[in-house]
Amino acid sequence: MAAWLLPENVEDVLPPQAWRMEDMRRALLDLFRCRGYQLVIPPLMEYVDSLLTGVGADLDLKTFKLVDQLTTPIC
């Protein structure tokens, strides 16, 4: 059986540490809400062209990219 590999600096968070992190996340969200902040959930994925425009062009080598072969135009 092949070993399960994850990218560098990516790891599973297991209980009870996962519960501690979740409790802290909820407490922060409650605090921000009490202070008048609004919740925004950005997309988990975006087209790379929209991310690497302007000052974001420097992030090209630091960006994890997935290729959607069904909808990506072939040049």
N, C-alpha and C positions, 0 to 999 in steps of 0.2 A: 504494500500500500504506500502510495506517495505521501510525503509529508505535506501538511497544510502550510502554505506560505502566505504571508501578508507583506505588503510594502513596508519599507523602513518607517519607523515611528507610528505604525498602525498596530493596535493590539486590542484584544477583547478585554472588556472590563467586567469582571465577575462579581457576584454578591460576596460579601456585603458592601464592597466599595461602590458598586453600581447604585445601590440604594442610597448611600451617603451622597453621591454625586447628584442623584435625582432629587433628593430632599433639598440640597443647596440650590439646584436649578429652580425648583418651585418657589423657594423662599425669595430668590432674586427676582423672579417674575412678579411675585406678589408685591415686593418692595417697589419695583419700577412702576407697576400699575397704580399703586397708591400715590406715587409722585407725578402721575399724569402722563406717563409714557404710553404709547400705543404699540401693540404687538404687530410685527410684520414677519411673515415667513417667506423668504426668498426661495426661488426654485433651487433644487439640488444640482441641476445641470443647466448649462446654457451653451449656446453656440460659441465656440472659441473666438470667432471673429468679433463678437460683441464684447468679449472680456479683454481682448488684447489691443484695444484701440487707445490712442492717446498715451497717457502715462502708464497704462497697463501693458504696453508692448514689452516692457522689461520683465514681465512675468512669464514669458513664453516658455523658458526652460524649466520653470518651477510649476507649471500647470500640468495636472494629470488629465490626459485626454482619452476619451472613448470615441470610437468610430462607429457610427450608425450606417452600416452598409446598405440599408434599405432606402434611406431618404437622403443620404449624402450625394450630391451631384458628382459625377465622374467627369473630370476635365480631359 
